[in-house]
Amino acid sequence: MWLSGFFALAAVVHTIRLVLKTSVQIGDFAVPMGLSVVVLVVAGVLSFILARLGCERCDCGTKHN
């Protein structure tokens, strides 16, 4: 489950970047805001999928749909 948490954290960080409109510079390259949108969606989807897979494999006795 820690991996889904990692992707969730990445999604939150990119959400904060988009809300605050923070610029990111890596060397001479200015990272576009559109890249954060893509990473936010991909990380969010991966987090959701990995969390669901983790729940399916758990042995907690909870009925998962």
N, CA, C and O of each residue as an XYZ file, in Angstrom:
260
protein
N       0.814     -1.203      0.000
C       0.000      0.000      0.000
C       0.857      1.266      0.000
O       0.369      2.346     -0.332
N       2.139      1.134      0.373
C       2.973      2.340      0.428
C       3.148      2.944     -0.954
O       3.309      4.159     -1.078
N       3.120      2.123     -1.993
C       3.313      2.646     -3.347
C       2.124      3.505     -3.779
O       2.310      4.523     -4.445
N       0.919      3.110     -3.413
C      -0.240      3.935     -3.743
C      -0.172      5.258     -2.988
O      -0.595      6.292     -3.505
N       0.357      5.228     -1.770
C       0.545      6.457     -0.998
C       1.549      7.388     -1.646
O       1.378      8.607     -1.615
N       2.592      6.827     -2.233
C       3.597      7.624     -2.938
C       2.966      8.361     -4.117
O       3.215      9.549     -4.319
N       2.152      7.650     -4.889
C       1.501      8.287     -6.033
C       0.459      9.310     -5.579
O       0.274     10.341     -6.225
N      -0.215      9.024     -4.475
C      -1.175      9.994     -3.940
C      -0.457     11.269     -3.514
O      -0.946     12.372     -3.761
N       0.695     11.123     -2.880
C       1.492     12.284     -2.470
C       1.935     13.094     -3.692
O       1.889     14.324     -3.675
N       2.363     12.403     -4.745
C       2.760     13.099     -5.976
C       1.577     13.877     -6.555
O       1.743     15.003     -7.022
N       0.399     13.285     -6.525
C      -0.793     13.971     -7.029
C      -1.107     15.206     -6.192
O      -1.479     16.247     -6.736
N      -0.961     15.098     -4.883
C      -1.220     16.242     -3.998
C      -0.214     17.357     -4.247
O      -0.589     18.528     -4.304
N       1.059     17.005     -4.394
C       2.099     18.014     -4.650
C       1.821     18.751     -5.951
O       1.968     19.972     -6.013
N       1.423     18.034     -6.983
C       1.138     18.683     -8.266
C      -0.146     19.510     -8.201
O      -0.257     20.536     -8.871
N      -1.106     19.071     -7.403
C      -2.315     19.874     -7.193
C      -1.959     21.196     -6.525
O      -2.447     22.253     -6.926
N      -1.107     21.132     -5.504
C      -0.672     22.352     -4.822
C       0.069     23.270     -5.783
O      -0.132     24.484     -5.768
N       0.931     22.686     -6.623
C       1.656     23.501     -7.600
C       0.690     24.219     -8.540
O       0.886     25.392     -8.859
N      -0.348     23.519     -8.981
C      -1.314     24.125     -9.896
C      -2.131     25.215     -9.207
O      -2.388     26.265     -9.795
N      -2.537     24.968     -7.967
C      -3.344     25.951     -7.248
C      -2.542     27.217     -6.953
O      -3.043     28.330     -7.106
N      -1.291     27.033     -6.527
C      -0.440     28.176     -6.178
C       0.257     28.794     -7.386
O       0.883     29.848     -7.278
N       0.143     28.128     -8.543
C       0.784     28.597     -9.778
C       2.281     28.825     -9.592
O       2.830     29.843    -10.013
N       2.927     27.855     -8.952
C       4.351     27.911     -8.668
C       5.147     27.513     -9.904
O       4.851     26.504    -10.543
N       6.149     28.303    -10.233
C       7.001     27.950    -11.371
C       8.126     27.031    -10.893
O       8.635     27.169     -9.780
N       8.495     26.097    -11.759
C       9.578     25.157    -11.462
C      10.594     25.262    -12.582
O      10.251     25.186    -13.762
N      11.833     25.435    -12.202
C      12.928     25.571    -13.158
C      13.938     24.457    -12.892
O      14.423     24.313    -11.770
N      14.256     23.668    -13.922
C      15.286     22.632    -13.816
C      16.360     22.996    -14.822
O      16.205     22.783    -16.025
N      17.445     23.544    -14.317
C      18.487     24.048    -15.202
C      17.929     25.189    -16.031
O      17.428     26.174    -15.488
N      18.017     25.057    -17.344
C      17.474     26.072    -18.252
C      16.030     25.779    -18.658
O      15.416     26.558    -19.389
N      15.492     24.662    -18.185
C      14.169     24.219    -18.604
C      13.109     24.656    -17.596
O      13.186     24.309    -16.418
N      12.128     25.414    -18.060
C      10.988     25.788    -17.229
C       9.902     24.719    -17.408
O       9.383     24.533    -18.509
N       9.567     24.028    -16.331
C       8.584     22.952    -16.394
C       7.197     23.567    -16.589
O       6.756     24.364    -15.760
N       6.503     23.206    -17.679
C       5.190     23.802    -17.947
C       4.121     23.276    -16.983
O       4.219     22.161    -16.472
N       3.099     24.107    -16.748
C       2.002     23.712    -15.873
C       1.237     22.522    -16.447
O       0.704     21.702    -15.698
N       1.183     22.431    -17.765
C       0.493     21.312    -18.402
C       1.072     19.965    -18.018
O       0.352     18.970    -17.941
N       2.376     19.934    -17.776
C       3.017     18.697    -17.348
C       2.516     18.284    -15.965
O       2.342     17.096    -15.692
N       2.286     19.259    -15.101
C       1.742     18.948    -13.778
C       0.328     18.396    -13.876
O      -0.059     17.542    -13.079
N      -0.443     18.871    -14.839
C      -1.796     18.339    -15.041
C      -1.720     16.869    -15.427
O      -2.459     16.039    -14.897
N      -0.821     16.554    -16.356
C      -0.658     15.170    -16.813
C      -0.197     14.287    -15.657
O      -0.741     13.204    -15.441
N       0.811     14.755    -14.914
C       1.330     13.969    -13.797
C       0.265     13.803    -12.714
O       0.161     12.737    -12.106
N      -0.518     14.840    -12.470
C      -1.601     14.759    -11.489
C      -2.595     13.664    -11.864
O      -2.975     12.859    -11.014
N      -3.011     13.627    -13.106
C      -3.982     12.621    -13.553
C      -3.381     11.219    -13.492
O      -4.006     10.295    -12.972
N      -2.171     11.063    -14.022
C      -1.534      9.742    -14.045
C      -1.277      9.243    -12.624
O      -1.580      8.092    -12.310
N      -0.723     10.098    -11.760
C      -0.438      9.693    -10.385
C      -1.727      9.386     -9.626
O      -1.770      8.441     -8.839
N      -2.766     10.168     -9.853
C      -4.039      9.909     -9.194
C      -4.642      8.576     -9.600
O      -5.127      7.824     -8.755
N      -4.610      8.286    -10.884
C      -5.149      7.019    -11.381
C      -4.330      5.845    -10.861
O      -4.897      4.843    -10.423
N      -3.003      5.955    -10.903
C      -2.151      4.878    -10.397
C      -2.369      4.656     -8.902
O      -2.408      3.515     -8.441
N      -2.510      5.732     -8.153
C      -2.757      5.610     -6.719
C      -4.063      4.866     -6.461
O      -4.115      3.971     -5.617
N      -5.108      5.234     -7.184
C      -6.409      4.583     -7.027
C      -6.332      3.097     -7.375
O      -6.837      2.253     -6.635
N      -5.699      2.783     -8.505
C      -5.600      1.391     -8.945
C      -4.797      0.562     -7.945
O      -5.201     -0.542     -7.581
N      -3.661      1.098     -7.506
C      -2.834      0.352     -6.562
C      -3.522      0.176     -5.213
O      -3.365     -0.864     -4.572
N      -4.277      1.173     -4.777
C      -5.019      1.041     -3.522
C      -6.091     -0.038     -3.654
O      -6.289     -0.836     -2.738
N      -6.774     -0.061     -4.785
C      -7.803     -1.096     -5.009
C      -7.179     -2.489     -5.051
O      -7.729     -3.437     -4.490
N      -6.026     -2.612     -5.718
C      -5.352     -3.908     -5.763
C      -4.916     -4.343     -4.375
O      -5.003     -5.521     -4.029
N      -4.445     -3.388     -3.581
C      -4.037     -3.707     -2.216
C      -5.212     -4.171     -1.383
O      -5.061     -5.073     -0.559
N      -6.382     -3.576     -1.575
C      -7.580     -3.978     -0.829
C      -8.057     -5.360     -1.245
O      -8.543     -6.129     -0.416
N      -7.922     -5.674     -2.508
C      -8.355     -6.988     -2.979
C      -7.499     -8.101     -2.398
O      -7.970     -9.223     -2.212
N      -6.250     -7.790     -2.114
C      -5.328     -8.809     -1.613
C      -5.261     -8.854     -0.095
O      -4.625     -9.747      0.465
N      -5.898     -7.915      0.576
C      -5.817     -7.911      2.036
C      -6.668     -9.033      2.609
O      -7.544     -9.577      1.936
N      -6.399     -9.362      3.839
C      -7.104    -10.449      4.490
C      -7.861     -9.901      5.696
O      -7.877    -10.510      6.766
N      -8.488     -8.740      5.502
C      -9.131     -8.062      6.631
C     -10.560     -8.520      6.855
O     -11.166     -8.155      7.862
N     -11.111     -9.304      5.950
C     -12.470     -9.769      6.101
C     -13.521     -8.812      5.570
O     -14.713     -9.112      5.627
N     -13.099     -7.666      5.056
C     -14.034     -6.685      4.521
C     -14.470     -7.110      3.131
O     -13.648     -7.548      2.326
N     -15.763     -6.982      2.843
C     -16.293     -7.296      1.504
C     -15.991     -6.148      0.564
O     -16.501     -5.043      0.755
N     -15.169     -6.390     -0.450
C     -14.807     -5.378     -1.437
C     -15.559     -5.640     -2.728
O     -15.661     -6.783     -3.173
N     -16.081     -4.590     -3.328
C     -16.807     -4.743     -4.598
C     -15.897     -4.600     -5.762
O     -16.338     -4.700     -6.906
